[in-house]
Amino acid sequence: MSPRTKKFIGLLIILAWLFIYGLVAMRVGVGVLPNANGLIKLLYYAIAGTAWIIPIGLLLPWMHREPKKKSRLT
């Protein structure tokens, strides 16, 4: 797979992930936390605000990995 194709696929995955993650995080925040303690809300939003990067951090090395060179037997 060419690097350009991998980056395009990675871009689509990242956009879909951020959209879905944002909707789920908002739904949990609105549905579960309205009556929660202020400290609990702070912890939730701190964790939810940074946890989205973990899957993307795992995807980025794949996107930027160079394709393996085919060995030429002569």
N, CA, C, O and CB atoms as a CASP TS submission, in Angstrom:
PFRMAT TS
TARGET T0000
AUTHOR 0000-0000-0000
METHOD Language model
MODEL 1
PARENT N/A
ATOM      1  N   MET     1       0.855  -1.172   0.000  1.00  0.00           N
ATOM      2  CA  MET     1       0.000   0.000   0.000  1.00  0.00           C
ATOM      3  C   MET     1       0.902   1.237   0.000  1.00  0.00           C
ATOM      4  O   MET     1       1.879   1.305   0.746  1.00  0.00           O
ATOM      5  CB  MET     1      -0.974  -0.003   1.233  1.00  0.00           C
ATOM      6  N   SER     2       0.573   2.175  -0.815  1.00  0.00           N
ATOM      7  CA  SER     2       1.408   3.361  -0.929  1.00  0.00           C
ATOM      8  C   SER     2       1.246   4.258   0.306  1.00  0.00           C
ATOM      9  O   SER     2       0.196   4.238   0.949  1.00  0.00           O
ATOM     10  CB  SER     2       1.057   4.140  -2.211  1.00  0.00           C
ATOM     11  N   PRO     3       2.271   5.037   0.638  1.00  0.00           N
ATOM     12  CA  PRO     3       2.164   5.932   1.795  1.00  0.00           C
ATOM     13  C   PRO     3       1.015   6.924   1.660  1.00  0.00           C
ATOM     14  O   PRO     3       0.370   7.271   2.650  1.00  0.00           O
ATOM     15  CB  PRO     3       3.466   6.687   1.988  1.00  0.00           C
ATOM     16  N   ARG     4       0.764   7.372   0.463  1.00  0.00           N
ATOM     17  CA  ARG     4      -0.325   8.334   0.255  1.00  0.00           C
ATOM     18  C   ARG     4      -1.686   7.709   0.572  1.00  0.00           C
ATOM     19  O   ARG     4      -2.542   8.349   1.183  1.00  0.00           O
ATOM     20  CB  ARG     4      -0.309   8.853  -1.194  1.00  0.00           C
ATOM     21  N   THR     5      -1.878   6.469   0.157  1.00  0.00           N
ATOM     22  CA  THR     5      -3.125   5.761   0.438  1.00  0.00           C
ATOM     23  C   THR     5      -3.288   5.513   1.929  1.00  0.00           C
ATOM     24  O   THR     5      -4.376   5.688   2.479  1.00  0.00           O
ATOM     25  CB  THR     5      -3.171   4.435  -0.321  1.00  0.00           C
ATOM     26  N   LYS     6      -2.201   5.105   2.585  1.00  0.00           N
ATOM     27  CA  LYS     6      -2.252   4.860   4.028  1.00  0.00           C
ATOM     28  C   LYS     6      -2.607   6.137   4.784  1.00  0.00           C
ATOM     29  O   LYS     6      -3.382   6.097   5.740  1.00  0.00           O
ATOM     30  CB  LYS     6      -0.907   4.306   4.527  1.00  0.00           C
ATOM     31  N   LYS     7      -2.058   7.240   4.372  1.00  0.00           N
ATOM     32  CA  LYS     7      -2.367   8.505   5.040  1.00  0.00           C
ATOM     33  C   LYS     7      -3.814   8.922   4.813  1.00  0.00           C
ATOM     34  O   LYS     7      -4.449   9.468   5.716  1.00  0.00           O
ATOM     35  CB  LYS     7      -1.430   9.602   4.551  1.00  0.00           C
ATOM     36  N   PHE     8      -4.337   8.675   3.634  1.00  0.00           N
ATOM     37  CA  PHE     8      -5.731   9.006   3.357  1.00  0.00           C
ATOM     38  C   PHE     8      -6.672   8.131   4.184  1.00  0.00           C
ATOM     39  O   PHE     8      -7.639   8.631   4.758  1.00  0.00           O
ATOM     40  CB  PHE     8      -6.032   8.843   1.861  1.00  0.00           C
ATOM     41  N   ILE     9      -6.393   6.834   4.245  1.00  0.00           N
ATOM     42  CA  ILE     9      -7.203   5.935   5.058  1.00  0.00           C
ATOM     43  C   ILE     9      -7.109   6.333   6.524  1.00  0.00           C
ATOM     44  O   ILE     9      -8.117   6.345   7.231  1.00  0.00           O
ATOM     45  CB  ILE     9      -6.758   4.474   4.866  1.00  0.00           C
ATOM     46  N   GLY    10      -5.914   6.654   6.980  1.00  0.00           N
ATOM     47  CA  GLY    10      -5.734   7.097   8.361  1.00  0.00           C
ATOM     48  C   GLY    10      -6.515   8.364   8.657  1.00  0.00           C
ATOM     49  O   GLY    10      -7.095   8.499   9.735  1.00  0.00           O
ATOM     50  N   LEU    11      -6.536   9.287   7.718  1.00  0.00           N
ATOM     51  CA  LEU    11      -7.300  10.520   7.891  1.00  0.00           C
ATOM     52  C   LEU    11      -8.784  10.232   8.056  1.00  0.00           C
ATOM     53  O   LEU    11      -9.436  10.804   8.929  1.00  0.00           O
ATOM     54  CB  LEU    11      -7.081  11.451   6.705  1.00  0.00           C
ATOM     55  N   LEU    12      -9.317   9.351   7.224  1.00  0.00           N
ATOM     56  CA  LEU    12     -10.730   8.995   7.328  1.00  0.00           C
ATOM     57  C   LEU    12     -11.043   8.318   8.665  1.00  0.00           C
ATOM     58  O   LEU    12     -12.075   8.591   9.276  1.00  0.00           O
ATOM     59  CB  LEU    12     -11.127   8.078   6.171  1.00  0.00           C
ATOM     60  N   ILE    13     -10.154   7.442   9.110  1.00  0.00           N
ATOM     61  CA  ILE    13     -10.352   6.769  10.393  1.00  0.00           C
ATOM     62  C   ILE    13     -10.310   7.779  11.535  1.00  0.00           C
ATOM     63  O   ILE    13     -11.132   7.715  12.450  1.00  0.00           O
ATOM     64  CB  ILE    13      -9.284   5.679  10.606  1.00  0.00           C
ATOM     65  N   ILE    14      -9.368   8.703  11.488  1.00  0.00           N
ATOM     66  CA  ILE    14      -9.255   9.717  12.547  1.00  0.00           C
ATOM     67  C   ILE    14     -10.506  10.590  12.600  1.00  0.00           C
ATOM     68  O   ILE    14     -11.030  10.853  13.682  1.00  0.00           O
ATOM     69  CB  ILE    14      -8.007  10.597  12.323  1.00  0.00           C
ATOM     70  N   LEU    15     -10.984  11.037  11.450  1.00  0.00           N
ATOM     71  CA  LEU    15     -12.186  11.877  11.433  1.00  0.00           C
ATOM     72  C   LEU    15     -13.400  11.135  11.973  1.00  0.00           C
ATOM     73  O   LEU    15     -14.181  11.692  12.745  1.00  0.00           O
ATOM     74  CB  LEU    15     -12.469  12.365  10.019  1.00  0.00           C
ATOM     75  N   ALA    16     -13.559   9.882  11.569  1.00  0.00           N
ATOM     76  CA  ALA    16     -14.684   9.085  12.067  1.00  0.00           C
ATOM     77  C   ALA    16     -14.546   8.853  13.568  1.00  0.00           C
ATOM     78  O   ALA    16     -15.525   8.966  14.305  1.00  0.00           O
ATOM     79  CB  ALA    16     -14.770   7.734  11.323  1.00  0.00           C
ATOM     80  N   TRP    17     -13.336   8.530  14.025  1.00  0.00           N
ATOM     81  CA  TRP    17     -13.095   8.293  15.454  1.00  0.00           C
ATOM     82  C   TRP    17     -13.421   9.536  16.270  1.00  0.00           C
ATOM     83  O   TRP    17     -14.100   9.431  17.292  1.00  0.00           O
ATOM     84  CB  TRP    17     -11.636   7.873  15.696  1.00  0.00           C
ATOM     85  N   LEU    18     -12.964  10.688  15.857  1.00  0.00           N
ATOM     86  CA  LEU    18     -13.211  11.907  16.622  1.00  0.00           C
ATOM     87  C   LEU    18     -14.698  12.242  16.676  1.00  0.00           C
ATOM     88  O   LEU    18     -15.195  12.682  17.712  1.00  0.00           O
ATOM     89  CB  LEU    18     -12.436  13.074  16.020  1.00  0.00           C
ATOM     90  N   PHE    19     -15.400  12.040  15.588  1.00  0.00           N
ATOM     91  CA  PHE    19     -16.832  12.317  15.563  1.00  0.00           C
ATOM     92  C   PHE    19     -17.577  11.387  16.519  1.00  0.00           C
ATOM     93  O   PHE    19     -18.373  11.843  17.340  1.00  0.00           O
ATOM     94  CB  PHE    19     -17.384  12.169  14.136  1.00  0.00           C
ATOM     95  N   ILE    20     -17.320  10.097  16.412  1.00  0.00           N
ATOM     96  CA  ILE    20     -18.007   9.125  17.273  1.00  0.00           C
ATOM     97  C   ILE    20     -17.612   9.307  18.725  1.00  0.00           C
ATOM     98  O   ILE    20     -18.472   9.284  19.606  1.00  0.00           O
ATOM     99  CB  ILE    20     -17.696   7.695  16.826  1.00  0.00           C
ATOM    100  N   TYR    21     -16.327   9.489  18.991  1.00  0.00           N
ATOM    101  CA  TYR    21     -15.859   9.663  20.366  1.00  0.00           C
ATOM    102  C   TYR    21     -16.476  10.918  20.990  1.00  0.00           C
ATOM    103  O   TYR    21     -16.885  10.903  22.151  1.00  0.00           O
ATOM    104  CB  TYR    21     -14.317   9.749  20.405  1.00  0.00           C
ATOM    105  N   GLY    22     -16.539  11.981  20.228  1.00  0.00           N
ATOM    106  CA  GLY    22     -17.130  13.217  20.739  1.00  0.00           C
ATOM    107  C   GLY    22     -18.593  13.045  21.101  1.00  0.00           C
ATOM    108  O   GLY    22     -19.040  13.533  22.139  1.00  0.00           O
ATOM    109  N   LEU    23     -19.342  12.354  20.252  1.00  0.00           N
ATOM    110  CA  LEU    23     -20.752  12.114  20.550  1.00  0.00           C
ATOM    111  C   LEU    23     -20.934  11.251  21.791  1.00  0.00           C
ATOM    112  O   LEU    23     -21.794  11.535  22.625  1.00  0.00           O
ATOM    113  CB  LEU    23     -21.430  11.456  19.364  1.00  0.00           C
ATOM    114  N   VAL    24     -20.140  10.210  21.918  1.00  0.00           N
ATOM    115  CA  VAL    24     -20.250   9.328  23.082  1.00  0.00           C
ATOM    116  C   VAL    24     -19.844  10.065  24.357  1.00  0.00           C
ATOM    117  O   VAL    24     -20.511   9.947  25.385  1.00  0.00           O
ATOM    118  CB  VAL    24     -19.376   8.072  22.892  1.00  0.00           C
ATOM    119  N   ALA    25     -18.754  10.824  24.290  1.00  0.00           N
ATOM    120  CA  ALA    25     -18.297  11.564  25.476  1.00  0.00           C
ATOM    121  C   ALA    25     -19.329  12.599  25.906  1.00  0.00           C
ATOM    122  O   ALA    25     -19.569  12.773  27.101  1.00  0.00           O
ATOM    123  CB  ALA    25     -16.950  12.254  25.195  1.00  0.00           C
ATOM    124  N   MET    26     -19.940  13.284  24.947  1.00  0.00           N
ATOM    125  CA  MET    26     -20.987  14.248  25.301  1.00  0.00           C
ATOM    126  C   MET    26     -22.198  13.554  25.901  1.00  0.00           C
ATOM    127  O   MET    26     -22.777  14.036  26.875  1.00  0.00           O
ATOM    128  CB  MET    26     -21.406  15.053  24.073  1.00  0.00           C
ATOM    129  N   ARG    27     -22.584  12.416  25.317  1.00  0.00           N
ATOM    130  CA  ARG    27     -23.755  11.703  25.821  1.00  0.00           C
ATOM    131  C   ARG    27     -23.535  11.232  27.254  1.00  0.00           C
ATOM    132  O   ARG    27     -24.435  11.338  28.087  1.00  0.00           O
ATOM    133  CB  ARG    27     -24.080  10.509  24.921  1.00  0.00           C
ATOM    134  N   VAL    28     -22.363  10.722  27.540  1.00  0.00           N
ATOM    135  CA  VAL    28     -22.057  10.296  28.912  1.00  0.00           C
ATOM    136  C   VAL    28     -22.043  11.510  29.832  1.00  0.00           C
ATOM    137  O   VAL    28     -22.594  11.458  30.931  1.00  0.00           O
ATOM    138  CB  VAL    28     -20.691   9.551  28.974  1.00  0.00           C
ATOM    139  N   GLY    29     -21.430  12.582  29.403  1.00  0.00           N
ATOM    140  CA  GLY    29     -21.369  13.786  30.215  1.00  0.00           C
ATOM    141  C   GLY    29     -22.730  14.366  30.529  1.00  0.00           C
ATOM    142  O   GLY    29     -22.975  14.804  31.653  1.00  0.00           O
ATOM    143  N   VAL    30     -23.615  14.375  29.554  1.00  0.00           N
ATOM    144  CA  VAL    30     -24.945  14.947  29.752  1.00  0.00           C
ATOM    145  C   VAL    30     -25.867  13.965  30.474  1.00  0.00           C
ATOM    146  O   VAL    30     -26.682  14.374  31.300  1.00  0.00           O
ATOM    147  CB  VAL    30     -25.555  15.350  28.408  1.00  0.00           C
ATOM    148  N   GLY    31     -25.744  12.687  30.169  1.00  0.00           N
ATOM    149  CA  GLY    31     -26.656  11.711  30.727  1.00  0.00           C
ATOM    150  C   GLY    31     -26.317  11.229  32.122  1.00  0.00           C
ATOM    151  O   GLY    31     -27.215  10.867  32.881  1.00  0.00           O
ATOM    152  N   VAL    32     -25.051  11.216  32.475  1.00  0.00           N
ATOM    153  CA  VAL    32     -24.630  10.622  33.744  1.00  0.00           C
ATOM    154  C   VAL    32     -24.189  11.671  34.760  1.00  0.00           C
ATOM    155  O   VAL    32     -24.399  11.497  35.960  1.00  0.00           O
ATOM    156  CB  VAL    32     -23.502   9.640  33.506  1.00  0.00           C
ATOM    157  N   LEU    33     -23.595  12.732  34.299  1.00  0.00           N
ATOM    158  CA  LEU    33     -22.932  13.661  35.213  1.00  0.00           C
ATOM    159  C   LEU    33     -23.719  14.873  35.704  1.00  0.00           C
ATOM    160  O   LEU    33     -23.152  15.619  36.503  1.00  0.00           O
ATOM    161  CB  LEU    33     -21.751  14.142  34.573  1.00  0.00           C
ATOM    162  N   PRO    34     -24.936  15.143  35.321  1.00  0.00           N
ATOM    163  CA  PRO    34     -25.577  16.390  35.773  1.00  0.00           C
ATOM    164  C   PRO    34     -25.670  16.526  37.288  1.00  0.00           C
ATOM    165  O   PRO    34     -25.560  17.633  37.814  1.00  0.00           O
ATOM    166  CB  PRO    34     -26.955  16.482  35.194  1.00  0.00           C
ATOM    167  N   ASN    35     -25.867  15.432  37.986  1.00  0.00           N
ATOM    168  CA  ASN    35     -26.002  15.500  39.436  1.00  0.00           C
ATOM    169  C   ASN    35     -24.724  15.090  40.165  1.00  0.00           C
ATOM    170  O   ASN    35     -24.739  14.916  41.383  1.00  0.00           O
ATOM    171  CB  ASN    35     -27.145  14.623  39.885  1.00  0.00           C
ATOM    172  N   ALA    36     -23.628  14.935  39.439  1.00  0.00           N
ATOM    173  CA  ALA    36     -22.384  14.475  40.045  1.00  0.00           C
ATOM    174  C   ALA    36     -21.676  15.630  40.757  1.00  0.00           C
ATOM    175  O   ALA    36     -21.935  16.806  40.505  1.00  0.00           O
ATOM    176  CB  ALA    36     -21.462  13.856  38.978  1.00  0.00           C
ATOM    177  N   ASN    37     -20.790  15.246  41.638  1.00  0.00           N
ATOM    178  CA  ASN    37     -19.934  16.174  42.363  1.00  0.00           C
ATOM    179  C   ASN    37     -19.044  16.936  41.368  1.00  0.00           C
ATOM    180  O   ASN    37     -18.731  16.419  40.296  1.00  0.00           O
ATOM    181  CB  ASN    37     -19.070  15.417  43.414  1.00  0.00           C
ATOM    182  N   GLY    38     -18.648  18.130  41.715  1.00  0.00           N
ATOM    183  CA  GLY    38     -17.791  18.932  40.843  1.00  0.00           C
ATOM    184  C   GLY    38     -16.453  18.274  40.567  1.00  0.00           C
ATOM    185  O   GLY    38     -15.923  18.389  39.462  1.00  0.00           O
ATOM    186  N   LEU    39     -15.899  17.586  41.556  1.00  0.00           N
ATOM    187  CA  LEU    39     -14.613  16.897  41.367  1.00  0.00           C
ATOM    188  C   LEU    39     -14.769  15.739  40.381  1.00  0.00           C
ATOM    189  O   LEU    39     -13.884  15.502  39.558  1.00  0.00           O
ATOM    190  CB  LEU    39     -14.067  16.375  42.723  1.00  0.00           C
ATOM    191  N   ILE    40     -15.867  15.033  40.458  1.00  0.00           N
ATOM    192  CA  ILE    40     -16.125  13.928  39.533  1.00  0.00           C
ATOM    193  C   ILE    40     -16.256  14.463  38.109  1.00  0.00           C
ATOM    194  O   ILE    40     -15.727  13.869  37.170  1.00  0.00           O
ATOM    195  CB  ILE    40     -17.406  13.155  39.941  1.00  0.00           C
ATOM    196  N   LYS    41     -16.950  15.569  37.951  1.00  0.00           N
ATOM    197  CA  LYS    41     -17.082  16.179  36.624  1.00  0.00           C
ATOM    198  C   LYS    41     -15.716  16.599  36.083  1.00  0.00           C
ATOM    199  O   LYS    41     -15.402  16.375  34.914  1.00  0.00           O
ATOM    200  CB  LYS    41     -18.027  17.397  36.681  1.00  0.00           C
ATOM    201  N   LEU    42     -14.919  17.203  36.943  1.00  0.00           N
ATOM    202  CA  LEU    42     -13.584  17.634  36.532  1.00  0.00           C
ATOM    203  C   LEU    42     -12.750  16.442  36.082  1.00  0.00           C
ATOM    204  O   LEU    42     -12.092  16.507  35.044  1.00  0.00           O
ATOM    205  CB  LEU    42     -12.877  18.371  37.679  1.00  0.00           C
ATOM    206  N   LEU    43     -12.770  15.369  36.840  1.00  0.00           N
ATOM    207  CA  LEU    43     -12.004  14.181  36.476  1.00  0.00           C
ATOM    208  C   LEU    43     -12.512  13.572  35.168  1.00  0.00           C
ATOM    209  O   LEU    43     -11.721  13.182  34.309  1.00  0.00           O
ATOM    210  CB  LEU    43     -12.070  13.144  37.600  1.00  0.00           C
ATOM    211  N   TYR    44     -13.829  13.495  35.024  1.00  0.00           N
ATOM    212  CA  TYR    44     -14.381  12.929  33.794  1.00  0.00           C
ATOM    213  C   TYR    44     -13.953  13.741  32.575  1.00  0.00           C
ATOM    214  O   TYR    44     -13.460  13.183  31.594  1.00  0.00           O
ATOM    215  CB  TYR    44     -15.910  12.867  33.876  1.00  0.00           C
ATOM    216  N   TYR    45     -14.141  15.049  32.637  1.00  0.00           N
ATOM    217  CA  TYR    45     -13.815  15.865  31.470  1.00  0.00           C
ATOM    218  C   TYR    45     -12.306  15.924  31.212  1.00  0.00           C
ATOM    219  O   TYR    45     -11.886  16.070  30.065  1.00  0.00           O
ATOM    220  CB  TYR    45     -14.364  17.276  31.652  1.00  0.00           C
ATOM    221  N   ALA    46     -11.500  15.815  32.244  1.00  0.00           N
ATOM    222  CA  ALA    46     -10.053  15.760  32.047  1.00  0.00           C
ATOM    223  C   ALA    46      -9.645  14.467  31.354  1.00  0.00           C
ATOM    224  O   ALA    46      -8.815  14.474  30.444  1.00  0.00           O
ATOM    225  CB  ALA    46      -9.326  15.891  33.387  1.00  0.00           C
ATOM    226  N   ILE    47     -10.231  13.364  31.788  1.00  0.00           N
ATOM    227  CA  ILE    47      -9.904  12.080  31.170  1.00  0.00           C
ATOM    228  C   ILE    47     -10.507  11.991  29.766  1.00  0.00           C
ATOM    229  O   ILE    47      -9.825  11.592  28.822  1.00  0.00           O
ATOM    230  CB  ILE    47     -10.411  10.914  32.046  1.00  0.00           C
ATOM    231  N   ALA    48     -11.769  12.358  29.629  1.00  0.00           N
ATOM    232  CA  ALA    48     -12.423  12.294  28.318  1.00  0.00           C
ATOM    233  C   ALA    48     -11.774  13.247  27.317  1.00  0.00           C
ATOM    234  O   ALA    48     -11.754  12.975  26.117  1.00  0.00           O
ATOM    235  CB  ALA    48     -13.911  12.620  28.453  1.00  0.00           C
ATOM    236  N   GLY    49     -11.254  14.343  27.807  1.00  0.00           N
ATOM    237  CA  GLY    49     -10.625  15.315  26.923  1.00  0.00           C
ATOM    238  C   GLY    49      -9.259  14.897  26.418  1.00  0.00           C
ATOM    239  O   GLY    49      -8.757  15.466  25.449  1.00  0.00           O
ATOM    240  N   THR    50      -8.652  13.912  27.061  1.00  0.00           N
ATOM    241  CA  THR    50      -7.327  13.466  26.624  1.00  0.00           C
ATOM    242  C   THR    50      -7.297  12.017  26.147  1.00  0.00           C
ATOM    243  O   THR    50      -6.341  11.620  25.481  1.00  0.00           O
ATOM    244  CB  THR    50      -6.344  13.636  27.745  1.00  0.00           C
ATOM    245  N   ALA    51      -8.299  11.225  26.462  1.00  0.00           N
ATOM    246  CA  ALA    51      -8.283   9.804  26.112  1.00  0.00           C
ATOM    247  C   ALA    51      -8.437   9.554  24.614  1.00  0.00           C
ATOM    248  O   ALA    51      -8.055   8.488  24.129  1.00  0.00           O
ATOM    249  CB  ALA    51      -9.380   9.086  26.852  1.00  0.00           C
ATOM    250  N   TRP    52      -8.980  10.497  23.885  1.00  0.00           N
ATOM    251  CA  TRP    52      -9.175  10.305  22.447  1.00  0.00           C
ATOM    252  C   TRP    52      -7.858  10.148  21.698  1.00  0.00           C
ATOM    253  O   TRP    52      -7.829   9.592  20.600  1.00  0.00           O
ATOM    254  CB  TRP    52      -9.950  11.470  21.870  1.00  0.00           C
ATOM    255  N   ILE    53      -6.777  10.631  22.283  1.00  0.00           N
ATOM    256  CA  ILE    53      -5.494  10.626  21.580  1.00  0.00           C
ATOM    257  C   ILE    53      -4.834   9.258  21.572  1.00  0.00           C
ATOM    258  O   ILE    53      -3.965   9.003  20.738  1.00  0.00           O
ATOM    259  CB  ILE    53      -4.562  11.628  22.206  1.00  0.00           C
ATOM    260  N   ILE    54      -5.225   8.369  22.484  1.00  0.00           N
ATOM    261  CA  ILE    54      -4.562   7.064  22.566  1.00  0.00           C
ATOM    262  C   ILE    54      -4.735   6.258  21.275  1.00  0.00           C
ATOM    263  O   ILE    54      -3.731   5.799  20.729  1.00  0.00           O
ATOM    264  CB  ILE    54      -5.113   6.268  23.753  1.00  0.00           C
ATOM    265  N   PRO    55      -5.944   6.062  20.763  1.00  0.00           N
ATOM    266  CA  PRO    55      -6.061   5.317  19.497  1.00  0.00           C
ATOM    267  C   PRO    55      -5.384   6.030  18.325  1.00  0.00           C
ATOM    268  O   PRO    55      -4.828   5.383  17.437  1.00  0.00           O
ATOM    269  CB  PRO    55      -7.528   5.088  19.165  1.00  0.00           C
ATOM    270  N   ILE    56      -5.433   7.336  18.326  1.00  0.00           N
ATOM    271  CA  ILE    56      -4.786   8.068  17.238  1.00  0.00           C
ATOM    272  C   ILE    56      -3.270   7.921  17.337  1.00  0.00           C
ATOM    273  O   ILE    56      -2.586   7.805  16.320  1.00  0.00           O
ATOM    274  CB  ILE    56      -5.187   9.561  17.270  1.00  0.00           C
ATOM    275  N   GLY    57      -2.754   7.926  18.553  1.00  0.00           N
ATOM    276  CA  GLY    57      -1.321   7.715  18.740  1.00  0.00           C
ATOM    277  C   GLY    57      -0.867   6.351  18.272  1.00  0.00           C
ATOM    278  O   GLY    57       0.284   6.186  17.871  1.00  0.00           O
ATOM    279  N   LEU    58      -1.753   5.372  18.317  1.00  0.00           N
ATOM    280  CA  LEU    58      -1.422   4.048  17.801  1.00  0.00           C
ATOM    281  C   LEU    58      -1.552   3.979  16.281  1.00  0.00           C
ATOM    282  O   LEU    58      -0.890   3.165  15.636  1.00  0.00           O
ATOM    283  CB  LEU    58      -2.316   3.002  18.443  1.00  0.00           C
ATOM    284  N   LEU    59      -2.383   4.813  15.721  1.00  0.00           N
ATOM    285  CA  LEU    59      -2.600   4.816  14.275  1.00  0.00           C
ATOM    286  C   LEU    59      -1.514   5.589  13.525  1.00  0.00           C
ATOM    287  O   LEU    59      -1.157   5.217  12.407  1.00  0.00           O
ATOM    288  CB  LEU    59      -3.961   5.410  13.960  1.00  0.00           C
ATOM    289  N   LEU    60      -0.997   6.635  14.112  1.00  0.00           N
ATOM    290  CA  LEU    60      -0.031   7.488  13.408  1.00  0.00           C
ATOM    291  C   LEU    60       1.234   6.759  12.959  1.00  0.00           C
ATOM    292  O   LEU    60       1.675   6.984  11.833  1.00  0.00           O
ATOM    293  CB  LEU    60       0.356   8.633  14.291  1.00  0.00           C
ATOM    294  N   PRO    61       1.846   5.891  13.782  1.00  0.00           N
ATOM    295  CA  PRO    61       3.030   5.176  13.275  1.00  0.00           C
ATOM    296  C   PRO    61       2.717   4.308  12.059  1.00  0.00           C
ATOM    297  O   PRO    61       3.544   4.189  11.156  1.00  0.00           O
ATOM    298  CB  PRO    61       3.622   4.308  14.373  1.00  0.00           C
ATOM    299  N   TRP    62       1.540   3.705  12.029  1.00  0.00           N
ATOM    300  CA  TRP    62       1.163   2.910  10.865  1.00  0.00           C
ATOM    301  C   TRP    62       1.049   3.801   9.631  1.00  0.00           C
ATOM    302  O   TRP    62       1.475   3.421   8.540  1.00  0.00           O
ATOM    303  CB  TRP    62      -0.166   2.171  11.119  1.00  0.00           C
ATOM    304  N   MET    63       0.478   4.978   9.812  1.00  0.00           N
ATOM    305  CA  MET    63       0.293   5.879   8.674  1.00  0.00           C
ATOM    306  C   MET    63       1.622   6.337   8.087  1.00  0.00           C
ATOM    307  O   MET    63       1.735   6.527   6.876  1.00  0.00           O
ATOM    308  CB  MET    63      -0.526   7.087   9.093  1.00  0.00           C
ATOM    309  N   HIS    64       2.620   6.514   8.934  1.00  0.00           N
ATOM    310  CA  HIS    64       3.877   7.094   8.473  1.00  0.00           C
ATOM    311  C   HIS    64       4.973   6.064   8.241  1.00  0.00           C
ATOM    312  O   HIS    64       6.097   6.422   7.889  1.00  0.00           O
ATOM    313  CB  HIS    64       4.355   8.105   9.462  1.00  0.00           C
ATOM    314  N   ARG    65       4.657   4.797   8.435  1.00  0.00           N
ATOM    315  CA  ARG    65       5.643   3.753   8.206  1.00  0.00           C
ATOM    316  C   ARG    65       5.896   3.621   6.717  1.00  0.00           C
ATOM    317  O   ARG    65       4.962   3.604   5.916  1.00  0.00           O
ATOM    318  CB  ARG    65       5.178   2.408   8.802  1.00  0.00           C
ATOM    319  N   GLU    66       7.149   3.531   6.357  1.00  0.00           N
ATOM    320  CA  GLU    66       7.519   3.383   4.956  1.00  0.00           C
ATOM    321  C   GLU    66       7.251   1.952   4.526  1.00  0.00           C
ATOM    322  O   GLU    66       7.415   1.023   5.317  1.00  0.00           O
ATOM    323  CB  GLU    66       9.004   3.762   4.724  1.00  0.00           C
ATOM    324  N   PRO    67       6.844   1.770   3.290  1.00  0.00           N
ATOM    325  CA  PRO    67       6.612   0.393   2.818  1.00  0.00           C
ATOM    326  C   PRO    67       7.919  -0.374   2.761  1.00  0.00           C
ATOM    327  O   PRO    67       8.985   0.186   2.507  1.00  0.00           O
ATOM    328  CB  PRO    67       5.939   0.391   1.429  1.00  0.00           C
ATOM    329  N   LYS    68       7.804  -1.678   3.007  1.00  0.00           N
ATOM    330  CA  LYS    68       8.998  -2.516   2.954  1.00  0.00           C
ATOM    331  C   LYS    68       9.464  -2.619   1.530  1.00  0.00           C
ATOM    332  O   LYS    68       8.668  -2.759   0.601  1.00  0.00           O
ATOM    333  CB  LYS    68       8.732  -3.914   3.538  1.00  0.00           C
ATOM    334  N   LYS    69      10.771  -2.547   1.371  1.00  0.00           N
ATOM    335  CA  LYS    69      11.358  -2.665   0.035  1.00  0.00           C
ATOM    336  C   LYS    69      11.373  -4.114  -0.367  1.00  0.00           C
ATOM    337  O   LYS    69      11.727  -4.986   0.426  1.00  0.00           O
ATOM    338  CB  LYS    69      12.784  -2.074  -0.013  1.00  0.00           C
ATOM    339  N   LYS    70      10.986  -4.375  -1.607  1.00  0.00           N
ATOM    340  CA  LYS    70      11.015  -5.730  -2.115  1.00  0.00           C
ATOM    341  C   LYS    70      12.457  -6.070  -2.487  1.00  0.00           C
ATOM    342  O   LYS    70      13.137  -5.305  -3.172  1.00  0.00           O
ATOM    343  CB  LYS    70      10.059  -5.894  -3.336  1.00  0.00           C
ATOM    344  N   SER    71      12.896  -7.210  -2.031  1.00  0.00           N
ATOM    345  CA  SER    71      14.265  -7.617  -2.383  1.00  0.00           C
ATOM    346  C   SER    71      14.257  -8.187  -3.804  1.00  0.00           C
ATOM    347  O   SER    71      13.355  -8.920  -4.208  1.00  0.00           O
ATOM    348  CB  SER    71      14.827  -8.674  -1.359  1.00  0.00           C
ATOM    349  N   ARG    72      15.269  -7.827  -4.513  1.00  0.00           N
ATOM    350  CA  ARG    72      15.378  -8.270  -5.902  1.00  0.00           C
ATOM    351  C   ARG    72      16.429  -9.353  -5.984  1.00  0.00           C
ATOM    352  O   ARG    72      17.609  -9.121  -5.723  1.00  0.00           O
ATOM    353  CB  ARG    72      15.726  -7.092  -6.850  1.00  0.00           C
ATOM    354  N   LEU    73      15.985 -10.522  -6.347  1.00  0.00           N
ATOM    355  CA  LEU    73      16.920 -11.617  -6.525  1.00  0.00           C
ATOM    356  C   LEU    73      17.364 -11.626  -7.980  1.00  0.00           C
ATOM    357  O   LEU    73      16.547 -11.665  -8.899  1.00  0.00           O
ATOM    358  CB  LEU    73      16.284 -12.979  -6.119  1.00  0.00           C
ATOM    359  N   THR    74      18.663 -11.590  -8.162  1.00  0.00           N
ATOM    360  CA  THR    74      19.176 -11.556  -9.543  1.00  0.00           C
ATOM    361  C   THR    74      19.866 -12.811  -9.912  1.00  0.00           C
ATOM    362  O   THR    74      20.352 -12.940 -11.035  1.00  0.00           O
ATOM    363  CB  THR    74      20.111 -10.414  -9.738  1.00  0.00           C
TER
END
